[in-house]
Amino acid sequence: MTGRWLAACVAAFVGACPQSGHTQSTSSQSTPLERTSRIPDTSAAGIAETLGDTPTAPISPWQPFAKDGLTLTLTYTGEAATNVTGGLTRDAAYAGQVFAGVDADLDRILGIPGATIHVAMTNRHGQSLSAIAIGNNTSVQEIFGTQNTHLALLTWQQKLFDGKFEFELGRSVSNVAFTTSPYYCAFQTNAVCGNPVFVYFAGNSSGFPASRWAMHATVRFTPSVSFHAGAYEVNPDRGARGDHGFDFGTANATGVYVPFELAYDSGAAAARLPGHYQVGGWLDRSSYEDPLRDDAGGIAVLTGATPARRFGRTGGYVRFDQALTRKAGPTPRGLGIFGVAMANIDGRVPSDRFFELGLLQTGTFRGRDTDTIGFVVTDQRLSELAIRRLAAARIAAGGDGDGIDRHQVMLELNYGLQLGRAMRVLPNVQYIVNPDQLSAPFQRKASGDALVFGFRLSVD
């Protein structure tokens, strides 16, 4: 099945005839309230910006090869966190990422209209506080994961019919093109940035930067309505220890992950109060580990046996963001609201519901037009299978398996401070109600609610 899917990708790539298009560009002067297009910017520069690695203040670009069609991106993101209450123990952790990329405009370089090649590498390093001190399944440092030097992006993007249709294929991940928003990475918690974390628990959505074979396409029916769908290789080798992104083989692939989304954009870039509304979901036609049972029918966390393999999951969601207020000017100031509701439809999953609601104010005090104040709350509901797993492990540890709370609620309040043109800091306070302990299940009782102080540094 994977071989046929890859063949279809190649056929689509070879058979496409460039008709028209425009050079892809990313404005480093934009703010979340200004960005109105929900067709994702999956260039190296766009990914860096959407995932929170690029400050929002106007930047004088150092682009020595721009006239030759090459746009360079180089960013550093570092995130520190410490829990002062709750969790399994008190500790602190730091994780960081170097991101380097180039976007090649093939119209300017080779005369191929609407075509762009995107390449990006990352180096991730450091530790996760959630892993070493809290024991829950969702990190308080979104930059953690795939801790090595990795090929994150190698794709061909093609725009056709005056931008009404576009596709991209090559080596990439689903979370840079689907269920993402400029609002999300105004936060440090991985419950929100770079996507609602639920997509990883209820399907084999692939997370940046663990690239694999991928393709996605967008059709614009009108300036306001578009449909976006993709197909992504599912392979346990991708992102595993020792994988650096340069193994293009599919020997251990188990299937394909298919996300899709119908989007409505309330207006053009000049809209006074832009808003975006999406209905979507995913078909996960691949194998995954059962969250409770092993192959013999036992409870895997107790037997130590390999979890049973299952096949196929589906899920759906609605999400939105809407500007509530906006003051005109060179850098618009205003308040925006965003929200998400996601649910598992079919398949055995550790989490079956997810809700998210947040507010982001851009422009705070006099002279601080690009500073932000953000607040977000998420509610992740554990499935009955996950509750049974935790109860069994707690009883085995000598505790009581009753009364395990199904809801892990995570909150973050932060202030984004722009320091000059190239640096941004984000001090934040996070609070985790009922840390789920899925990654450290053998506890006699629930750990206390965790109060976490965090700090993110972004340098362009």
Protein Blocks (a to p, Z undefined) as FASTA:
>chain_A
ZZmmmmmmmmmmmmpccfbdcdddddfkbcfklpmbfcdcfbfklmmmmnopacfbdcdd
ddfklmnopacdddddddddddfeghjbdcddddddddddddddfklmnopghiacdddd
dddedddfklmmnopabdfbfkgghiacddfbdcddddeehhlaccdedjddfklmgopa
fklmmpfbfklmmcdfklmmnoccdcdfbdcddddddddfbfkbccddddddddfkgopa
hiaolacbfklpgbdcddddddddfbdfklmbgcddddddddddbddddfkbcfkopafk
lnopacdddehiadddddddddfbdcedfbdcdddddddddddfbdcdfbfbdcdddddd
ehjbehilmbccddddddddddfklmmmmmmmmmmnopafehiafbdcdddddddddehj
kbccdddddddehiaklmmmbcfbdcddddddddddddZZ
